[in-house]
Amino acid sequence: MTSPNTKVARWSDLPKRAWITGAGKGIGRAVAERLAMTGWTVYASARTTSDLDDLSRAAAGAAGDIVPIPLDITDPEACVQAVARIADDDQPLGLAILNAGTHTPTPVEGFNAAVAGKLIETNLTGTVNCLDPLMKLMINQHNGHIAVVASLAGYRGLPRAAAYSASKAGLIAMCEAFQPELARKGIRISVVNPGFVKTPLTDLNDFEMPFLIPVDEAVDAMITGLQKGRFEISFPTRFAILMRLMRLLPYGLYFRLTGKILDR
Ligand SMILES: NC(=O)c1ccc[n+]([C@@H]2O[C@H](COP(=O)([O-])OP(=O)(O)OC[C@H]3O[C@@H](n4cnc5c(N)ncnc54)[C@H](OP(=O)(O)O)[C@@H]3O)[C@@H](O)[C@H]2O)c1
């Protein structure tokens, strides 16, 4: 049995080997490049192998390496195989950033269970598929840091984003639930809650995104939070504070505000 006083690893003590899902584009790719530049070996996963090859080329000459591990996180057996492949290398895995995710609007008008289910299958169940073998690996190592990318949209239900908000709220709750047990096993878990970040995903949005930030700013905030060992890493700061205040509002007031989103 592990002592309740087992120390969770500090960033500086982590083996510099990281697994990042959703590393082919957007936030995941930018974090993968940044870690490789600073000497990390990055196991980079996504479904589109050409994106992973492109990432490897972009990071050629970096102090670290990119190791492409093509993966569809909605396939639980493939997730087990991906983690087994990483565990086959002789050094322990220091960090995993479970970032793969997607967004599709799910308004009431035209609501479709298949569309909503597919989103939840990727964002929530897909991340769970990764967490299963990953937590086993890190528990065996007695070391490691897991970061799950959720969203500020997981704080409360947002109009036209029912499935997305639900999937991200599920991830936040899951990380909160795991934290005390994992800490006793020497493993740190963080939940990353971004606001709007300019990526191929948000390029599809046809509305004005408040507090939109460039991807490099998101990477800075994420890595700073991870280095400090924070449980919650949310950014950009002003939008995160606003969303945190929204979480405190009584329903009557909250629905008056979210109703205004529908009028835009
Ligand atoms: N951008 C934002 O404003 C924002 C805000 C809050 C939260 N987030 C979250 O941040 C994460 C990254 O978002 P992003 O904006 O960088 O998105 P993105 O540009 O669309 O990139 C998403 C990455 O995830 C991969 N992916 C999607 N489905 C996958 C699957 N089933 N298996 C494996 N990989 C999969 C994609 O590659 P393939 O399609 O090739 O698999 C791609 O590499 C997501 O979880 C998103 O919900 C983003």
The ligand as an ORCA input file, in Angstrom:
! r2SCAN-3c Opt
* xyz 0 1
  N      -9.143     26.156    -29.391
  C      -9.898     26.546    -28.365
  O     -10.370     27.702    -28.310
  C     -10.179     25.596    -27.243
  C     -10.837     26.110    -26.096
  C     -11.090     25.259    -25.036
  C     -10.698     23.935    -25.093
  N     -10.071     23.476    -26.205
  C      -9.697     22.067    -26.238
  O      -8.329     21.959    -26.559
  C      -8.106     20.749    -27.273
  C      -7.374     21.053    -28.569
  O      -8.179     21.940    -29.324
  P      -7.635     22.635    -30.662
  O      -8.380     23.904    -30.766
  O      -6.165     22.604    -30.700
  O      -8.259     21.623    -31.747
  P      -7.755     21.236    -33.238
  O      -6.982     22.350    -33.820
  O      -8.959     20.760    -33.966
  O      -6.791     19.987    -32.963
  C      -7.334     18.839    -32.383
  C      -6.366     17.689    -32.466
  O      -7.014     16.563    -31.868
  C      -6.919     15.447    -32.764
  N      -8.057     14.543    -32.606
  C      -9.370     14.814    -32.794
  N     -10.101     13.702    -32.642
  C      -9.225     12.699    -32.343
  C      -9.363     11.313    -32.101
  N     -10.548     10.690    -32.135
  N      -8.250     10.590    -31.829
  C      -7.047     11.200    -31.787
  N      -6.841     12.497    -32.030
  C      -7.928     13.236    -32.313
  C      -6.874     16.096    -34.156
  O      -6.222     15.275    -35.116
  P      -6.949     14.207    -36.069
  O      -8.245     14.828    -36.502
  O      -5.962     13.986    -37.141
  O      -7.141     13.002    -35.201
  C      -5.999     17.313    -33.879
  O      -4.633     16.966    -33.949
  C      -9.492     20.107    -27.467
  O      -9.718     19.158    -26.453
  C     -10.439     21.283    -27.304
  O     -11.727     20.898    -26.869
  C      -9.802     24.270    -27.280
*
